[in-house]
Amino acid sequence: MIQKLQRRFIKIAGFSAVSLMIVLMVPLNIFIYFWTGSELKKTLSYIIEVGGVLPDFADVQQKDQESETFRAYMQKNPPQSAAAEGDAAGTEAEGEDLRLGQGLHFNAESIYQLRFFLVKLSREGEAENFTLNHIAAVDREKAESMASRYRNRLFDSGYLKEDGIDYYYLVRNIGNGESVIGFLDCSREMQTFRLEYGSSIGFGLLMVLTLLIIIYVLSKKAMQPYIDNMESQKQFITNAGHELKTPLAIISANTEVIEMLNGKSEWTDSIMAQVHRSTGLINELITLSRMSEAHEAVFEDVDLTEEVTEAAESFRTLILQQGKKLETEIMPKVTVRAERAFSAELINILLDNAAKYCDDGGTVRVELKKKGRAGALLRVQNDYRDGADVDYSRLFQRFYREDSSHNSKKSGYGIGLAMAQTIMERVKGSINAYWKDGVVTFTVIYQ
């Protein structure tokens, strides 16, 4: 139980740490991604608006005449965008910042690092003019191919990858159905983003791992008060149980003497019934406490077929005396790794519960079969037409009983199923209960 609580504490704390890292890292990376795109869009928008002529490029020899034709066209037919009007006049001295509008800041060196090309498209979508003198990796054919493929995208701007090179594209209408599409090489920006993205993920994983180690080391200390409380409760139950057995034994012996002297009566029968009931409760409490205190489970090969068969036969007479039926479907040679004493206790608890809560004239069904290579599935069912509104998730809580007043005619203390769950936790198995079509089913799975 303590180890289970410690694991749950570590899982919750670890999940919280991972969630915190995701909340911090994901928005940050998304912001950087879109901020980078915004800066690239500003740059490419300015390049398109100035027709590909950047400041301080007057003395640069042009590679083809079509670029000059394109720039002349752009001067006569400026883009519909009103941004950056007259901003190119800010070139003053070599080495000084060039403030080009839209928040752009270039200097005499940085503008030489830009790699881009522009394509002007006619109303019919045919390429008419090219600006290719600022890029070496693209020729007319490739520029025309890329322009035709990206001009009708859903978005007029965005990232793309072509032949292993990252580009940012932007489509601008220039009137009369004509348009210009620009492509800006953003390999450096994307490489930086990927480096930051990978670094943030690596840093986040390192932080999570570090936090998990710290949580694991401190988890037992953090839970120590709760652990001490549980240990005290279990020790109290064990000690109190043994102390109570003595007066109960004396009461039982005195009652037997009274019966020998004066004969049995309804009073002595009542006393003995309460003694047996109290003794049963104490024994179950001690057994539950002993199971919780055991630190190491001793597993051995248990013939579950034999265990289930013997338990079913031992309950058969009791079930038939109550006017109910017992049906069994037990597969031969079903063996599991479990604790022999607790395994038999589990089967008895389930059969006792089924016999107790089965409807009058109803049927108790026991099914056992193999599951996987070394596992097993045990299913115990009983008819229970009034079980639709029962909260079956609470059946395995200690001292929980369906009759909240605890005045039910059915005997029991609400401990048996809690013991069954503890037994299955020790063998890393599972137990659950559900109701369907007037039948309650308890399913036990051995891994």
C-alpha positions in Angstrom: 0.0 0.0 0.0 2.8 2.4 1.0 4.7 1.7 -2.2 1.6 2.1 -4.3 0.9 5.5 -2.7 4.6 6.5 -3.2 4.4 5.6 -6.9 1.1 7.5 -7.3 2.7 10.5 -5.6 5.7 10.3 -8.0 3.4 10.0 -11.0 1.3 13.0 -10.0 4.3 15.1 -9.3 6.0 14.0 -12.5 2.9 14.7 -14.5 2.7 18.2 -13.0 6.4 18.8 -13.9 5.9 17.6 -17.5 2.7 19.7 -17.8 4.6 22.8 -16.5 7.3 22.3 -19.1 4.8 21.9 -21.9 2.9 25.0 -20.8 6.2 27.0 -20.8 8.0 25.5 -23.8 5.2 25.1 -26.4 3.9 28.7 -26.3 7.5 30.0 -26.3 8.4 28.0 -29.4 5.2 28.9 -31.2 5.9 32.5 -30.5 9.4 32.3 -31.8 8.2 30.5 -35.0 5.5 33.0 -35.8 7.7 36.0 -34.8 10.4 34.7 -37.2 7.8 34.4 -39.9 6.6 38.0 -39.2 10.2 39.4 -39.5 10.7 37.4 -42.8 7.4 38.7 -44.1 8.4 42.3 -43.4 11.7 41.8 -45.1 10.3 40.2 -48.2 7.5 42.7 -48.4 10.0 45.5 -48.4 12.1 43.7 -51.1 9.0 43.4 -53.3 8.0 47.0 -52.8 11.4 48.3 -53.9 11.5 46.0 -56.9 14.4 44.0 -55.5 16.7 47.1 -55.4 18.2 47.2 -52.0 20.1 50.3 -50.6 23.8 50.7 -51.5 23.4 48.3 -54.5 23.8 51.0 -57.1 27.2 50.0 -58.2 26.5 46.2 -58.3 26.6 44.8 -61.9 23.3 43.2 -62.8 23.4 39.7 -64.1 20.6 39.9 -66.6 18.6 42.6 -68.4 15.3 41.2 -67.3 16.0 42.3 -63.7 16.3 45.9 -64.9 13.1 45.6 -66.9 11.4 44.2 -63.9 12.5 47.1 -61.7 11.4 49.6 -64.3 8.0 48.0 -64.4 7.7 48.1 -60.6 8.6 51.8 -60.5 5.8 52.5 -63.0 3.4 50.2 -61.3 4.0 50.3 -57.6 2.3 47.6 -55.4 -1.1 48.3 -53.9 0.5 48.1 -50.4 1.2 51.5 -49.0 3.9 50.3 -46.7 7.5 51.6 -46.9 6.8 54.6 -49.1 9.9 56.6 -49.6 11.8 54.5 -47.0 14.6 53.6 -49.4 15.9 57.2 -49.1 17.5 56.6 -45.7 20.9 55.4 -47.0 23.4 57.9 -45.6 26.7 56.4 -44.7 28.3 53.1 -45.1 28.1 51.1 -41.9 25.2 53.0 -40.4 21.8 51.4 -39.7 19.3 51.7 -42.6 15.8 52.2 -41.1 13.6 51.0 -43.9 10.1 51.1 -42.3 8.0 48.2 -41.0 10.5 47.9 -38.1 13.4 46.7 -40.5 17.0 47.5 -39.5 19.7 46.8 -42.1 23.3 47.9 -42.3 25.7 48.1 -45.2 26.8 44.5 -44.5 23.6 42.7 -43.5 21.8 43.5 -46.7 24.5 41.5 -48.6 23.4 38.4 -46.7 19.9 38.4 -48.2 19.3 35.7 -50.8 16.0 36.1 -52.7 14.4 36.1 -56.1 11.2 37.6 -57.5 8.9 36.5 -60.2 6.2 38.7 -61.8 3.2 36.8 -63.0 0.7 37.9 -65.7 -3.1 37.8 -65.3 -3.0 34.3 -66.8 -0.4 33.2 -64.3 2.5 33.2 -66.7 6.0 34.3 -65.6 7.0 37.6 -67.3 9.9 39.0 -65.4 12.5 37.6 -63.0 14.9 39.0 -60.5 17.6 36.4 -60.0 20.7 38.4 -59.3 20.5 37.9 -55.5 20.6 34.1 -55.5 22.8 31.5 -57.0 20.8 28.3 -56.4 17.8 29.2 -58.6 17.6 29.6 -62.3 14.7 30.8 -64.5 13.2 27.3 -64.9 13.2 26.6 -61.2 11.9 30.1 -60.3 9.1 29.7 -62.8 8.2 26.2 -61.5 8.2 27.4 -57.9 6.1 30.5 -58.7 3.5 28.5 -60.5 3.2 26.0 -57.6 3.0 28.5 -54.8 1.0 31.4 -56.3 -2.4 29.8 -55.6 -1.7 28.5 -52.1 -4.4 28.9 -49.4 -2.2 31.4 -47.6 -0.4 34.2 -49.5 2.7 33.8 -47.3 4.5 31.1 -45.4 7.4 28.7 -45.1 8.4 26.1 -47.6 11.3 23.8 -48.3 12.7 23.2 -51.8 15.7 21.0 -52.6 16.8 21.1 -49.0 16.7 24.9 -48.8 14.2 26.8 -46.5 12.3 29.7 -48.1 9.7 32.2 -47.1 7.3 33.1 -49.9 5.0 36.1 -50.2 2.4 36.8 -53.0 1.4 40.4 -53.7 -1.1 41.7 -56.2 0.1 44.7 -58.2 -3.2 45.5 -60.1 -4.8 44.4 -63.4 -4.8 40.8 -62.2 -1.0 40.7 -62.2 1.0 39.6 -59.2 4.5 39.3 -57.8 5.7 36.3 -55.8 8.9 36.6 -53.8 11.0 33.9 -52.2 13.5 34.7 -49.4 16.1 32.2 -48.4 15.6 31.7 -44.6 17.9 28.8 -44.0 19.8 30.6 -41.3 16.7 31.7 -39.5 15.2 28.2 -39.6 18.4 26.6 -38.6 18.5 28.9 -35.6 14.9 28.2 -34.8 15.5 24.4 -35.0 18.5 24.8 -32.8 16.5 26.7 -30.2 13.5 24.3 -30.5 15.8 21.3 -30.0 17.6 23.0 -27.2 14.3 23.9 -25.4 13.1 20.3 -25.7 16.4 18.9 -24.5 16.5 21.4 -21.6 12.8 20.6 -20.8 13.6 16.8 -20.7 16.6 17.4 -18.6 14.6 19.5 -16.2 11.8 16.9 -16.0 14.4 14.1 -15.4 16.1 16.2 -12.7 12.7 17.0 -11.0 11.7 13.3 -11.2 14.9 12.3 -9.4 14.4 15.0 -6.8 10.8 13.9 -6.3 11.8 10.3 -6.0 14.4 11.0 -3.4 12.1 13.3 -1.4 8.8 11.4 -1.9 9.3 9.0 1.0 10.3 11.9 3.3 7.3 13.9 2.1 4.9 11.0 2.8 6.6 10.0 6.1 3.9 11.5 8.4 1.2 9.6 6.4 3.3 6.4 6.5 3.8 6.7 10.2 0.1 7.2 10.7 -0.7 4.1 8.6 1.8 2.0 10.5 0.4 3.2 13.8 -3.1 2.3 12.7 -2.1 -1.2 11.6 -0.1 -1.8 14.8 -3.1 -0.7 16.8 -5.5 -3.0 14.9 -3.1 -6.0 15.5 -2.6 -5.3 19.2 -6.2 -4.4 19.8 -7.3 -7.6 18.0 -5.2 -9.8 20.2 -6.3 -8.0 23.3 -10.0 -8.4 22.4 -9.7 -12.1 21.8 -9.1 -12.8 25.5 -12.3 -11.3 26.9 -14.3 -12.8 24.0 -12.8 -16.2 24.8 -13.8 -15.7 28.5 -17.3 -14.6 27.5 -17.7 -17.7 25.3 -16.4 -20.1 28.0 -18.7 -18.6 30.7 -21.7 -18.8 28.3 -20.9 -22.5 27.7 -20.8 -23.1 31.4 -24.2 -21.4 31.9 -25.6 -23.6 29.1 -24.2 -26.7 30.9 -25.8 -25.6 34.2 -29.1 -24.2 33.1 -29.5 -25.3 29.5 -29.5 -23.3 26.3 -31.8 -20.3 26.0 -32.4 -17.4 23.5 -30.1 -15.3 25.7 -27.1 -17.7 25.6 -27.7 -18.2 21.9 -27.6 -14.4 21.3 -24.4 -14.1 23.4 -22.7 -16.8 21.4 -23.8 -15.4 18.1 -22.4 -12.0 19.0 -19.1 -13.6 20.3 -18.7 -15.4 17.0 -19.5 -12.3 15.0 -17.0 -10.2 17.0 -14.4 -12.9 16.7 -14.9 -13.1 12.9 -14.5 -9.3 12.6 -11.3 -9.3 14.7 -9.8 -12.1 12.6 -10.6 -10.3 9.4 -9.1 -7.1 10.7 -5.9 -8.9 11.8 -5.6 -10.7 8.4 -6.1 -7.4 6.5 -3.5 -5.7 8.7 -1.1 -8.6 8.3 -1.4 -8.5 4.5 -0.7 -4.8 4.5 2.3 -5.2 6.8 4.0 -7.9 4.8 6.8 -6.3 2.8 7.8 -9.2 0.6 5.4 -11.5 -1.1 6.5 -15.2 -1.4 5.2 -16.5 -4.7 4.9 -20.1 -5.7 3.1 -22.1 -8.4 -0.5 -22.4 -7.4 -2.9 -24.9 -9.0 -5.8 -22.5 -9.4 -8.0 -25.2 -10.9 -7.7 -27.2 -7.7 -8.2 -24.2 -5.4 -11.3 -23.0 -7.2 -12.8 -26.5 -7.4 -12.3 -27.1 -3.7 -13.8 -23.8 -2.8 -16.8 -24.2 -5.1 -17.5 -27.6 -3.7 -17.3 -26.4 -0.1 -19.9 -23.7 -0.8 -22.1 -25.9 -2.9 -24.0 -27.3 0.1 -24.6 -23.8 1.6 -25.8 -22.4 -1.7 -28.2 -25.3 -2.3 -29.6 -25.0 1.3 -30.5 -21.4 0.5 -32.5 -22.6 -2.5 -30.0 -21.3 -5.0 -28.0 -23.0 -7.8 -24.3 -23.2 -8.4 -22.8 -23.6 -11.9 -19.1 -24.0 -12.6 -17.0 -23.9 -15.7 -13.4 -24.6 -14.6 -10.6 -25.2 -17.1 -8.1 -27.9 -16.0 -4.5 -27.3 -15.3 -4.6 -23.5 -14.7 -1.5 -22.5 -12.8 -0.4 -19.1 -11.7 2.4 -17.5 -9.6 0.7 -16.4 -6.4 0.7 -16.7 -2.6 -1.1 -19.9 -1.8 -2.8 -18.9 1.5 -4.0 -15.6 0.2 -5.1 -17.1 -3.1 -7.5 -19.5 -1.3 -8.7 -16.7 0.8 -9.5 -14.6 -2.3 -11.6 -17.4 -3.8 -13.5 -17.9 -0.5 -14.2 -14.2 -0.2 -15.7 -14.0 -3.7 -17.8 -17.1 -3.3 -19.1 -16.1 0.1 -20.0 -12.7 -1.2 -21.8 -14.2 -4.3 -23.7 -16.7 -2.1 -24.7 -14.0 0.4 -26.0 -11.5 -2.2 -27.5 -13.8 -4.8 -31.3 -13.5 -5.3 -33.5 -16.1 -3.8 -33.8 -18.9 -6.4 -30.9 -17.3 -8.3 -27.7 -18.8 -9.7 -24.1 -18.4 -8.6 -21.6 -19.0 -11.5 -17.9 -19.7 -11.3 -15.7 -19.6 -14.4 -11.9 -20.1 -14.6 -9.8 -20.1 -17.7 -6.3 -19.4 -18.8 -5.3 -15.9 -19.9 -2.1 -15.5 -22.0 0.9 -17.7 -21.3 1.0 -17.6 -17.5 -2.1 -15.7 -16.5 -5.6 -16.7 -15.5 -9.1 -15.2 -15.5 -11.5 -15.9 -12.6 -15.1 -14.8 -12.9 -17.6 -15.1 -10.1 -21.2 -14.1 -10.9 -24.5 -14.0 -9.1 -28.0 -12.9 -9.9 -28.9 -9.6 -8.3 -31.8 -7.8 -9.9 -31.7 -4.8 -7.5 -28.1 -4.0 -8.2 -28.6 -1.3 -10.9 -28.1 1.7 -8.6 -25.1 0.3 -6.6 -21.8 2.2 -6.8 -19.6 -0.8 -7.6 -16.4 1.3 -7.6 -16.8 1.6 -3.8 -17.2 -2.1 -3.0 -13.5 -2.5 -2.4 -13.3 0.2 0.2 -12.9 -0.9 3.7 -16.1 -1.1 5.8 -18.2 -0.1 2.8 -21.5 -1.8 2.6 -24.4 -1.3 0.1 -26.8 -0.9 3.1 -25.5 2.3 4.5 -27.4 1.8 7.8 -25.5 -1.5 8.4 -28.8 -3.1 9.4 -28.9 -5.5 6.5 -29.9 -9.0 7.3 -26.9 -10.2 5.3 -23.9 -10.7 7.7 -20.6 -9.0 6.9 -18.4 -6.1 7.8 -17.3 -4.6 4.5 -13.8 -6.0 4.9 -13.8 -9.0 2.6 -13.6 -7.3 -0.7 -11.0 -4.8 0.6 -8.9 -7.9 1.5 -9.5 -9.3 -2.0 -8.2 -6.1 -3.6 -5.1 -6.1 -1.3 -4.4 -9.7 -2.3 -4.5 -8.9 -6.0 -2.3 -5.8 -5.5 0.3 -8.0 -3.9 0.4 -10.3 -7.0 0.3 -7.4 -9.5 -3.2 -8.5 -10.7 -6.5 -6.8 -10.8 -10.1 -7.2 -9.6 -13.2 -5.3 -10.6 -16.9 -5.6 -10.3 -19.8 -4.5 -12.5 -23.6 -5.1 -12.9 -25.3 -5.9 -16.2 -28.7 -7.4 -17.0 -29.5 -8.4 -13.4 -26.1 -10.1 -12.8 -23.2 -8.9 -10.7 -19.8 -10.0 -12.0 -16.5 -10.0 -10.2 -13.5 -10.4 -12.5 -10.1 -11.4 -11.2 -7.1 -11.3 -13.6 -3.7 -12.9 -12.8 -0.9 -11.5 -15.0 
